Amino acid sequence: MSSSDITFFHAPNSRSGGTRALLEELGASYRLHVLNLTKNDQRQPEYLAINPMGKVPAILYGKALITEQPAVFMFLADHFANAKLAPTLDDPLRGPYLRWMVYYGSCFEPALIDKAMKREPAASSTSPYGDYDTMLNTLTDQLAKGPWLLGDTFTAADVLWGTALHWTTQFQLVPDTPLIRAYIDRVQARPAMQRAAAMDAKLAAAQSS
């Protein structure tokens, strides 16, 4: 099966912007299927038949469905291995790389949702992330080792976290500290990231016209 057998379901101004940026970083070929969230395309039967959760990003590789942003990132980075954005199985960084990919969905997003909804987290013994400050400090302690999440090695994890921190600081769910801002700026300055942002801005403008 070739790379052109990948269909990417995407909407501008959504989490799938990170996936578009990753595809640019990977130099990947794919078919783009655009959804308009303002028209609830993601809730229509045609898309729910593909992803019953009605979320983007989603990837179809042949008939195989890949959803959930970290899983999409890990699949793409491994599939387009020549771009070297995912440590190989025998690389000592492989374990830390997977750790930070999974940390995004298992700890970071649950903590942010509780914060955004002004909900008290569950007791630390049952909360998936413990408490917000510990969750964030664990991340920033890692970022402080820089320049990238895994030190000197830029990986798909940086695309994930650079885009995630970009939008969460905008919504004031994460403090825009000098450390976090410097990391975001390093990621956002990459040519592939800028190309993806420009394409999405154009797409969003077309959808709103």
C-alpha positions in Angstrom: 0.0 0.0 0.0 1.4 3.4 -0.9 1.5 6.7 1.0 -1.0 8.1 -1.5 -3.6 5.7 0.0 -3.8 8.0 3.1 -6.9 10.1 3.4 -6.6 12.9 6.0 -9.9 14.3 7.4 -9.2 17.8 8.5 -10.9 21.1 9.6 -9.1 24.4 10.0 -9.0 26.0 13.5 -9.2 22.6 15.1 -6.8 20.1 16.7 -6.2 18.6 13.3 -4.1 21.6 12.4 -1.3 19.8 14.2 -1.7 16.8 12.0 -1.5 19.0 8.9 1.7 20.5 10.2 3.1 17.1 10.9 2.3 16.0 7.3 4.2 19.1 6.1 7.2 18.2 8.3 7.1 14.6 6.9 6.9 15.7 3.3 4.0 13.3 3.0 1.6 12.7 0.2 -2.1 12.2 1.0 -5.6 13.0 0.0 -7.2 15.9 1.9 -10.9 15.7 2.9 -12.0 19.0 4.4 -14.8 19.3 6.9 -16.5 22.6 7.8 -17.1 22.6 11.6 -19.3 25.7 11.4 -21.7 23.7 9.2 -21.5 20.6 11.5 -20.0 18.5 8.8 -18.4 16.4 11.5 -21.9 15.4 12.8 -23.3 14.3 9.5 -24.0 10.6 8.8 -21.3 10.5 6.1 -18.6 11.4 8.5 -20.0 9.6 11.5 -19.8 6.4 9.3 -16.0 7.0 9.2 -15.4 8.2 12.7 -18.4 7.7 15.1 -16.9 10.2 17.5 -17.3 13.0 15.0 -13.8 14.3 15.7 -10.8 15.4 13.6 -8.1 14.5 12.9 -8.8 11.1 11.4 -6.8 9.1 8.9 -7.9 6.3 6.6 -5.0 4.1 5.4 -6.7 1.9 3.0 -9.6 0.7 5.1 -7.8 1.1 8.4 -9.1 4.0 10.6 -6.7 5.9 12.8 -8.1 8.5 15.2 -7.0 10.2 18.4 -4.3 12.7 17.8 -1.3 11.0 19.5 -2.2 7.7 17.6 -2.4 9.6 14.3 1.0 11.3 15.0 2.7 8.0 15.9 1.3 6.2 12.9 2.3 9.0 10.4 5.8 9.5 11.9 6.5 5.7 11.8 4.9 5.3 8.3 7.1 8.1 6.9 10.2 6.9 8.6 12.6 8.5 6.1 11.8 11.9 7.7 13.3 10.6 10.9 10.7 12.3 13.2 10.2 9.2 15.2 13.0 7.3 17.1 13.4 3.8 15.9 12.5 0.8 18.1 16.2 0.3 19.1 16.8 4.0 19.8 17.1 4.9 23.5 14.8 7.8 22.8 11.9 5.6 21.6 10.5 5.1 25.1 10.6 8.7 26.1 9.1 9.7 22.8 6.2 7.3 23.3 5.8 8.6 26.9 5.3 12.2 25.8 3.0 11.2 23.0 0.7 9.4 25.4 1.1 12.0 28.1 -0.8 14.5 25.9 -4.0 12.5 25.9 -3.8 10.7 29.2 -2.8 13.6 31.4 -2.6 17.0 29.6 -6.0 17.2 28.0 -8.0 15.8 30.9 -6.3 18.4 33.2 -7.1 21.2 30.8 -10.7 20.1 30.4 -11.2 20.2 34.2 -9.5 23.6 34.3 -11.6 25.0 31.4 -14.8 23.7 33.0 -13.8 25.0 36.4 -14.2 21.5 37.8 -12.4 20.1 40.8 -10.3 17.1 39.7 -11.0 13.7 41.1 -9.0 12.6 44.1 -5.4 12.1 43.2 -5.7 8.3 43.7 -8.2 8.2 40.9 -7.4 11.2 38.7 -5.6 10.3 35.5 -3.3 13.3 35.9 -3.1 13.8 39.7 -3.3 17.5 39.9 -2.9 20.3 37.4 0.3 21.9 38.8 2.1 18.5 39.0 1.0 17.7 35.4 2.3 21.0 34.1 5.5 21.0 36.1 6.3 17.5 34.8 6.0 18.9 31.3 7.9 22.1 31.8 10.7 20.3 33.7 11.2 18.3 30.5 11.0 21.4 28.2 13.7 23.1 30.3 16.2 20.4 29.1 15.6 21.8 25.6 15.8 22.9 22.9 13.3 20.2 22.0 11.2 17.8 24.1 13.8 15.1 23.8 16.8 17.4 24.1 18.6 18.0 20.8 16.4 15.7 18.8 13.4 17.2 17.0 10.6 14.7 16.7 6.9 14.5 15.9 6.3 15.0 19.6 7.4 18.6 19.2 4.9 19.1 16.5 2.2 17.8 18.9 3.3 19.8 21.9 4.2 22.9 20.0 0.7 23.2 18.5 -1.0 22.1 21.7 0.8 24.7 23.8 0.2 27.3 21.1 -3.6 27.1 21.4 -3.8 26.4 25.1 -1.8 29.5 25.9 -4.1 31.5 23.6 -7.0 30.3 25.7 -5.1 30.9 28.9 -5.4 27.3 29.9 -1.6 27.1 30.2 0.5 30.0 31.5 2.5 31.8 28.8 5.7 31.7 30.7 9.1 32.6 29.0 10.0 28.9 29.0 6.8 27.8 27.3 6.8 30.8 24.9 10.3 30.2 23.8 9.5 26.5 23.0 6.3 27.5 21.1 8.2 30.0 19.1 11.0 27.5 18.2 8.4 25.1 16.9 6.2 27.7 15.1 9.3 29.2 13.4 9.9 26.0 11.4 9.1 26.4 7.7 6.8 23.4 7.6 4.8 24.8 10.5 4.5 28.1 8.8 3.4 26.5 5.5 0.7 24.5 7.3 -0.5 27.6 9.2 -0.7 29.6 6.0 -2.7 26.9 4.2 -5.1 26.6 7.1 -5.6 30.4 7.3 -6.5 30.3 3.6 -8.9 27.4 4.1 -10.6 29.0 7.1 -11.1 32.2 5.2 -12.6 30.3 2.3 -15.0 28.5 4.7 -16.1 31.8 6.3 -16.7 33.7 3.1 
